[in-house]
């Protein structure tokens, strides 16, 4: 599968990356319909934030859920989803007050500029 990988300042490559796999019970795999370049992606691209190793890009996305882990209860295969840079559990006090980006169990999402990609929900 092809994905977008940042190697360093101004060095973005579209190259072969591993196929996503469900590895944790809270994982999901999403086949992307569209992704965006976020302003925060540009910090590393411009060299303002250092890149120490090849880094898959992308955390603004929408697509169709293909597969979910055994503990995923809120999304199902075939469902259209929209996501951002953090996945949240929607159960902690922060989420219950509407602050999902401050979720106590939040997981950073990256690598969303590729056909199907892996996310922990």
N, CA, C and O of each residue as an XYZ file, in Angstrom:
484
protein
N       0.849     -1.164      0.000
C       0.000      0.000      0.000
C       0.899      1.232      0.000
O       2.006      1.194      0.536
N       0.440      2.295     -0.582
C       1.186      3.543     -0.657
C       0.759      4.498      0.459
O      -0.412      4.531      0.837
N       1.704      5.267      0.981
C       1.412      6.251      2.007
C       2.377      7.421      1.909
O       3.433      7.309      1.287
N       2.019      8.532      2.517
C       2.834      9.736      2.510
C       3.728      9.739      3.750
O       3.243      9.614      4.875
N       5.037      9.883      3.533
C       6.006      9.828      4.628
C       6.907     11.056      4.558
O       7.448     11.379      3.500
N       7.064     11.740      5.698
C       7.956     12.892      5.800
C       9.317     12.416      6.298
O       9.419     11.791      7.353
N      10.359     12.717      5.529
C      11.721     12.327      5.897
C      12.508     13.471      6.516
O      13.452     13.230      7.269
N      12.144     14.696      6.219
C      12.867     15.850      6.744
C      12.344     17.109      6.089
O      11.350     17.071      5.365
N      13.001     18.213      6.338
C      12.574     19.498      5.805
C      12.373     19.419      4.293
O      13.315     19.151      3.548
N      11.140     19.654      3.848
C      10.818     19.661      2.429
C      10.904     18.315      1.735
O      10.793     18.257      0.510
N      11.097     17.238      2.467
C      11.287     15.909      1.879
C      10.099     15.000      2.203
O      10.106     14.278      3.200
N       9.078     15.049      1.339
C       7.881     14.220      1.480
C       7.888     13.194      0.359
O       8.118     13.532     -0.802
N       7.637     11.945      0.711
C       7.631     10.862     -0.278
C       6.339     10.062     -0.191
O       5.806      9.825      0.893
N       5.851      9.653     -1.353
C       4.703      8.757     -1.434
C       5.290      7.395     -1.768
O       5.749      7.168     -2.887
N       5.275      6.490     -0.797
C       6.009      5.242     -0.948
C       5.264      4.062     -0.340
O       4.214      4.222      0.282
N       5.819      2.896     -0.529
C       5.246      1.671      0.022
C       5.348      1.696      1.554
O       6.422      1.931      2.109
N       4.225      1.454      2.223
C       4.171      1.363      3.687
C       3.433      0.075      4.048
O       2.692     -0.455      3.220
N       3.618     -0.436      5.257
C       2.952     -1.691      5.639
C       1.432     -1.566      5.631
O       0.884     -0.505      5.932
N       0.764     -2.649      5.288
C      -0.699     -2.706      5.381
C      -1.091     -2.593      6.854
O      -0.428     -3.173      7.714
N      -2.153     -1.859      7.152
C      -2.581     -1.748      8.554
C      -3.166     -3.068      9.048
O      -3.720     -3.848      8.273
N      -3.032     -3.302     10.348
C      -3.575     -4.498     10.981
C      -4.193     -4.112     12.316
O      -3.703     -3.206     12.989
N      -5.241     -4.778     12.693
C      -5.803     -4.617     14.025
C      -4.870     -5.353     14.978
O      -4.714     -6.570     14.886
N      -4.251     -4.614     15.892
C      -3.313     -5.220     16.832
C      -3.798     -5.145     18.281
O      -3.353     -5.924     19.124
N      -4.702     -4.217     18.572
C      -5.279     -4.079     19.910
C      -6.790     -4.200     19.797
O      -7.344     -3.929     18.732
N      -7.462     -4.593     20.849
C      -8.926     -4.717     20.789
C      -9.635     -3.396     20.508
O     -10.793     -3.392     20.091
N      -8.949     -2.269     20.734
C      -9.552     -0.951     20.519
C      -9.199     -0.343     19.163
O      -9.476      0.833     18.931
N      -8.600     -1.115     18.272
C      -8.179     -0.615     16.960
C      -9.314     -0.649     15.940
O     -10.291     -1.383     16.088
N      -9.153      0.161     14.912
C     -10.019      0.120     13.735
C      -9.163      0.403     12.512
O      -8.135      1.073     12.600
N      -9.593     -0.109     11.387
C      -8.946      0.200     10.107
C      -9.977      0.923      9.263
O     -11.116      0.476      9.124
N      -9.557      2.052      8.702
C     -10.445      2.920      7.925
C      -9.890      3.062      6.518
O      -8.713      3.373      6.339
N     -10.747      2.831      5.507
C     -10.366      3.099      4.118
C     -10.726      4.547      3.862
O     -11.893      4.930      3.941
N      -9.714      5.354      3.552
C      -9.905      6.794      3.453
C     -10.605      7.215      2.164
O     -10.346      6.693      1.080
N     -11.494      8.172      2.332
C     -12.142      8.809      1.188
C     -11.436     10.124      0.874
O     -11.302     10.504     -0.289
N     -10.985     10.822      1.929
C     -10.282     12.095      1.757
C      -9.427     12.373      2.976
O      -9.784     11.991      4.091
N      -8.299     13.036      2.768
C      -7.439     13.482      3.864
C      -7.045     14.920      3.597
O      -7.191     15.414      2.480
N      -6.550     15.584      4.615
C      -6.144     16.981      4.490
C      -4.727     17.154      5.010
O      -4.242     16.353      5.810
N      -4.083     18.189      4.556
C      -2.821     18.606      5.143
C      -3.175     19.667      6.162
O      -3.773     20.691      5.831
N      -2.804     19.417      7.396
C      -3.088     20.322      8.498
C      -1.921     21.299      8.653
O      -0.791     20.981      8.281
N      -2.188     22.461      9.190
C      -1.132     23.424      9.446
C      -0.037     22.854     10.335
O       1.129     23.226     10.205
N      -0.409     21.948     11.242
C       0.610     21.358     12.113
C       1.547     20.437     11.326
O       2.683     20.225     11.751
N       1.100     19.882     10.185
C       1.994     19.097      9.329
C       3.113     19.970      8.767
O       4.219     19.492      8.515
N       2.817     21.237      8.576
C       3.769     22.131      7.928
C       4.931     22.529      8.837
O       5.979     22.943      8.341
N       4.765     22.410     10.165
C       5.870     22.741     11.071
C       7.081     21.868     10.754
O       8.199     22.363     10.614
N       6.843     20.571     10.645
C       7.946     19.651     10.350
C       8.401     19.789      8.905
O       9.600     19.747      8.629
N       7.466     19.952      7.981
C       7.817     20.090      6.566
C       8.744     21.294      6.351
O       9.678     21.227      5.552
N       8.485     22.376      7.058
C       9.292     23.600      6.919
C      10.571     23.575      7.755
O      11.405     24.472      7.629
N      10.737     22.558      8.609
C      11.939     22.445      9.414
C      11.862     23.139     10.758
O      12.864     23.211     11.469
N      10.697     23.651     11.123
C      10.543     24.326     12.408
C      10.530     23.290     13.544
O      11.103     23.523     14.609
N       9.879     22.156     13.309
C       9.918     21.025     14.238
C      10.785     19.945     13.602
O      10.540     19.554     12.461
N      11.791     19.460     14.317
C      12.697     18.475     13.708
C      12.017     17.132     13.440
O      11.107     16.724     14.160
N      12.480     16.460     12.391
C      12.033     15.108     12.065
C      13.238     14.200     12.272
O      14.239     14.320     11.566
N      13.145     13.296     13.235
C      14.268     12.436     13.587
C      14.271     11.099     12.858
O      15.278     10.391     12.853
N      13.155     10.759     12.249
C      13.029      9.502     11.519
C      11.896      9.646     10.525
O      11.072     10.549     10.677
N      11.819      8.795      9.512
C      10.693      8.857      8.583
C       9.372      8.762      9.355
O       9.185      7.863     10.175
N       8.467      9.696      9.081
C       7.224      9.807      9.838
C       6.022      9.806      8.898
O       5.905     10.695      8.055
N       5.117      8.818      9.027
C       3.892      8.839      8.219
C       3.108     10.110      8.515
O       3.011     10.535      9.666
N       2.550     10.712      7.472
C       1.840     11.983      7.621
C       0.337     11.788      7.610
O      -0.174     10.801      7.082
N      -0.356     12.739      8.199
C      -1.799     12.832      8.082
C      -2.562     12.500      9.349
O      -2.367     11.443      9.950
N      -3.442     13.427      9.753
C      -4.315     13.180     10.890
C      -5.652     13.909     10.750
O      -6.364     14.094     11.737
N      -5.986     14.311      9.560
C      -7.284     14.914      9.251
C      -7.871     14.047      8.148
O      -7.298     13.979      7.060
N      -9.001     13.378      8.394
C      -9.442     12.340      7.461
C     -10.940     12.055      7.566
O     -11.600     12.432      8.534
N     -11.448     11.381      6.546
C     -12.778     10.780      6.596
C     -12.738      9.526      5.725
O     -11.957      9.447      4.776
N     -13.569      8.565      6.046
C     -13.578      7.329      5.284
C     -14.543      6.311      5.847
O     -15.372      6.623      6.702
N     -14.426      5.092      5.358
C     -15.316      3.991      5.717
C     -14.554      3.003      6.605
O     -13.446      2.582      6.274
N     -15.161      2.643      7.730
C     -14.562      1.656      8.627
C     -14.565      0.300      7.929
O     -15.606     -0.163      7.462
N     -13.392     -0.335      7.859
C     -13.266     -1.657      7.244
C     -13.263     -2.786      8.260
O     -13.854     -3.842      8.030
N     -12.594     -2.560      9.387
C     -12.432     -3.618     10.379
C     -12.283     -2.976     11.745
O     -11.713     -1.892     11.860
N     -12.791     -3.633     12.787
C     -12.644     -3.127     14.147
C     -12.186     -4.249     15.069
O     -12.418     -5.430     14.811
N     -11.530     -3.844     16.152
C     -11.113     -4.792     17.174
C     -12.291     -5.222     18.029
O     -13.376     -4.648     17.945
N     -12.070     -6.223     18.841
C     -13.145     -6.834     19.630
C     -13.756     -5.904     20.678
O     -14.893     -6.122     21.094
N     -13.030     -4.874     21.115
C     -13.548     -3.965     22.144
C     -14.226     -2.729     21.565
O     -14.763     -1.921     22.323
N     -14.219     -2.561     20.267
C     -14.828     -1.378     19.644
C     -16.343     -1.567     19.607
O     -16.847     -2.541     19.048
N     -17.059     -0.615     20.214
C     -18.518     -0.721     20.314
C     -19.263      0.416     19.613
O     -20.449      0.288     19.307
N     -18.568      1.529     19.359
C     -19.281      2.717     18.864
C     -19.234      2.898     17.358
O     -20.001      3.698     16.822
N     -18.369      2.189     16.661
C     -18.346      2.232     15.194
C     -18.334      0.806     14.664
O     -17.854     -0.117     15.322
N     -18.870      0.650     13.463
C     -18.993     -0.677     12.856
C     -18.441     -0.646     11.434
O     -18.435      0.409     10.800
N     -17.978     -1.787     10.927
C     -17.567     -1.855      9.519
C     -18.691     -1.355      8.607
O     -19.866     -1.667      8.802
N     -18.287     -0.570      7.606
C     -19.247      0.015      6.676
C     -19.702      1.407      7.060
O     -20.320      2.093      6.247
N     -19.415      1.843      8.276
C     -19.826      3.162      8.755
C     -18.871      4.235      8.247
O     -17.657      4.031      8.223
N     -19.423      5.384      7.839
C     -18.633      6.543      7.432
C     -18.216      7.294      8.689
O     -19.048      7.557      9.558
N     -16.928      7.643      8.796
C     -16.419      8.353      9.971
C     -15.579      9.550      9.549
O     -15.012      9.580      8.457
N     -15.513     10.526     10.429
C     -14.674     11.710     10.252
C     -13.805     11.807     11.496
O     -14.293     11.658     12.616
N     -12.516     12.059     11.297
C     -11.632     12.102     12.455
C     -10.642     13.235     12.385
O     -10.523     13.942     11.384
N      -9.933     13.381     13.491
C      -8.934     14.422     13.606
C      -7.688     13.848     14.269
O      -7.472     12.637     14.233
N      -6.880     14.689     14.862
C      -5.561     14.290     15.337
C      -5.570     13.447     16.604
O      -4.547     12.839     16.920
N      -6.669     13.379     17.343
C      -6.754     12.516     18.510
C      -7.982     11.626     18.408
O      -9.042     12.065     17.963
N      -7.834     10.377     18.821
C      -8.978      9.490     19.012
C      -9.290      9.541     20.504
O      -8.380      9.524     21.333
N     -10.556      9.603     20.840
C     -10.959      9.705     22.242
C     -11.917      8.572     22.594
O     -12.488      7.935     21.709
N     -12.089      8.327     23.886
C     -12.947      7.221     24.308
C     -14.411      7.629     24.483
O     -15.288      6.769     24.565
N     -14.676      8.927     24.541
C     -16.032      9.460     24.735
C     -16.697      8.974     26.013
O     -17.925      8.955     26.096
N     -15.914      8.582     27.010
C     -16.477      8.128     28.279
C     -15.905      8.867     29.478
O     -16.532      8.880     30.538
N     -14.737      9.481     29.345
C     -14.096     10.136     30.492
C     -14.776     11.478     30.777
O     -15.553     11.954     29.949
N     -14.501     12.095     31.926
C     -15.121     13.380     32.253
C     -14.866     14.471     31.207
O     -15.764     15.260     30.913
N     -13.658     14.526     30.644
C     -13.357     15.545     29.630
C     -14.257     15.366     28.409
O     -14.833     16.334     27.913
N     -14.376     14.130     27.925
C     -15.242     13.854     26.771
C     -16.701     14.181     27.083
O     -17.410     14.750     26.254
N     -17.138     13.815     28.286
C     -18.533     14.069     28.667
C     -18.860     15.556     28.705
O     -20.022     15.937     28.570
N     -17.844     16.403     28.888
C     -18.043     17.850     28.854
C     -17.780     18.430     27.468
O     -17.822     19.648     27.289
N     -17.504     17.559     26.473
C     -17.338     18.019     25.096
C     -15.913     18.352     24.697
O     -15.699     18.964     23.650
N     -14.925     17.964     25.506
C     -13.529     18.263     25.218
C     -12.774     16.988     24.826
O     -11.835     16.580     25.510
N     -13.197     16.359     23.708
C     -12.597     15.097     23.288
C     -11.096     15.199     23.043
O     -10.378     14.217     23.231
N     -10.610     16.356     22.630
C      -9.173     16.491     22.391
C      -8.376     16.502     23.697
O      -7.148     16.431     23.666
N      -9.049     16.588     24.832
C      -8.401     16.499     26.144
C      -8.729     15.174     26.834
O      -8.542     15.041     28.043
N      -9.211     14.211     26.081
C      -9.589     12.901     26.636
C      -8.453     12.316     27.473
O      -7.283     12.404     27.099
N      -8.809     11.722     28.602
C      -7.807     11.113     29.473
C      -7.173      9.878     28.836
O      -6.088      9.465     29.245
N      -7.829      9.286     27.845
C      -7.319      8.098     27.162
C      -6.952      8.391     25.709
O      -6.806      7.459     24.918
N      -6.801      9.655     25.344
C      -6.600     10.020     23.943
C      -5.367      9.347     23.346
O      -4.371      9.081     24.019
N      -5.488      9.088     22.054
C      -4.398      8.491     21.278
C      -4.165      9.383     20.069
O      -5.115      9.741     19.373
N      -2.913      9.746     19.812
C      -2.598     10.548     18.634
C      -2.841      9.709     17.377
O      -2.524      8.520     17.344
N      -3.398     10.331     16.362
C      -3.636      9.672     15.081
C      -2.626     10.213     14.080
O      -2.470     11.428     13.953
N      -1.952      9.340     13.381
C      -1.018      9.722     12.330
C      -1.073      8.699     11.212
O      -1.642      7.620     11.375
N      -0.493      9.031     10.097
C      -0.456      8.098      8.974
C      -1.722      8.062      8.155
O      -1.970      7.092      7.438
N      -2.534      9.111      8.249
C      -3.832      9.109      7.574
C      -3.760      9.508      6.100
O      -4.800      9.611      5.449
N      -2.588      9.729      5.567
C      -2.494     10.015      4.136
C      -2.041      8.755      3.419
O      -0.940      8.676      2.874
N      -2.945      7.761      3.442
C      -2.720      6.454      2.821
C      -4.093      5.817      2.624
O      -5.030      6.170      3.340
N      -4.241      4.898      1.683
C      -5.573      4.344      1.392
C      -6.324      3.785      2.608
O      -7.261      4.442      3.060
N      -5.978      2.614      3.169
C      -6.586      2.255      4.462
C      -5.544      2.543      5.530
O      -4.350      2.367      5.289
N      -5.970      2.978      6.691
C      -4.991      3.210      7.742
C      -5.550      2.744      9.070
O      -6.752      2.512      9.202
N      -4.682      2.609     10.045
C      -4.976      2.065     11.358
C      -5.179      3.201     12.350
O      -4.443      4.187     12.343
N      -6.186      3.051     13.203
C      -6.417      4.025     14.258
C      -6.825      3.268     15.508
O      -7.481      2.230     15.425
N      -6.439      3.781     16.660
C      -6.928      3.216     17.908
C      -8.070      4.090     18.365
O      -7.921      5.305     18.492
N      -9.216      3.471     18.613
C     -10.429      4.215     18.981
C     -10.582      4.236     20.488
O     -11.541      4.812     21.003
